[in-house]
Amino acid sequence: MIAANSKLSRSNGGFMIIFGVIILIIGFITGIAIVWTIGTIVLAVGLILWLLGALGHAVGGRRHYF
């Protein structure tokens, strides 16, 4: 279970960035536009969470996302 793994739950921004890049690559290879769009959104959210967490801003009740 991912939620039980404390290492992954502390690094949601990094996990989302990697997941977004993987989805982008799959969308590019297969040529499915919706997968490309979802990958872009996941990547952007991951970057925003990582940036806000690195700056020390609390997001969603959590102080750090890294």
N, C-alpha and C positions, 0 to 999 in steps of 0.2 A: 504494500500500500504506500503510495507516494506521500500522503499526509503524515504517516508515522515516521518517515525518514526526516530527521531534524536537519540534516545537511541540505537536502533538497528544498525544504520549506524555508530555509534561510536565504536561499539563492534563487527565488522565483524570477527575478529579473534576468539573471543569466540563463536560466532554464528556458524562459520564454524567447530570449534572443536566439539561442541555438535551435529551438523548435521552429521559430519563424523562418530561419535560414533554410532548414531542412524542407519545410513546406514550400518555400520559394523555389528551391531547386527542383522539387518534385513537380510543381506547377509549370516550371519552365520546360522541363524534359517532356512532360506529357502534353503540354499545350492547353491545359484546362485553365481558363481564365479565372474561375471562381476560386480555385486552389491558390493561384497566384495572388489574388486579392486578399484572401484569408491570411496567407503567409505575410503579406505586407502589413496587415493590421496587427497580427501577433508580434511581429518584429518591432513595430512602432510602440506598442504598449510595453513590450519588454525593455526597450531603450528608455522610455519615459520612467518606468518603475526603477530601473537601475540608476538613472540620473538623479531622481528625487531621493532615492535611498542613499546614494553616495553623498548628496548634499546635506543629509541629516533631516530632511522633511518627513514628517509622519504622513503616511498614505494608507488609508483604510485601517487605521488603528494600529499600524505597525510602524515602528521607528526605523527599521532597516530592512531592505529587501536583498541584501547581499550577504 
